[in-house]
């Protein structure tokens, strides 16, 4: 059974810092991995999608990597801003085409 | 291009009642999935529809059901509501099933059962 773990559960950093969020999974048989952002009480906003054959994707200040052999993905946020404060979720699409989510990392960027 | 639209945004129901939630996917998207989000369990998969067919179902009781119409709009129904059904219900749409598919989520329906 696929299990997705996100570390840390919460993170507080001063504005301007570069930071890394971690996501680990137990089964490397995945179709893709997607990173989402969720603001309180809101839906999920897709940040980056990495297909199983890819190693990384970049969008603006965000960079996500995928290492299936070690069961890990990281989301790198450069030059963090207060507006980046949110919960970040990683999700894997498994062989039955459903998304399996981690429990998220709650990020606070202090001005 | 309009995103995924979920209605209503908020619902308050009494135990024992039933409820229907609606999801309109992004135009052209044929796959619609439903997820339940609670503080204790996080995000859990309910079911997925593609071209009006349920292709996958999560580990939820039979009180949870859904359907998809020919225009890809989907509805989710919960009968005999329990307090534990209080949650944020999220709908996602994608262009097609498979490894290259990106899921786009709606804003969710917040269901409170009293």
Interface residues (C-beta under 8 A of the other chain):
Chain A: X31 X32 X34 X36 X41 X42 X43 X44 X45 X46 X49 X51 X52 X53 X89 X91 X93 X96 X97 X98 X99 X100 X101 X102 X103 X104
Chain B: X4 X6 X33 X35 X42 X43 X45 X48 X55 X56 X58 X88 X90 X92 X97 X98 X99 X100 X101 X102 X103 X104 X105 X106 X107 X108 X110
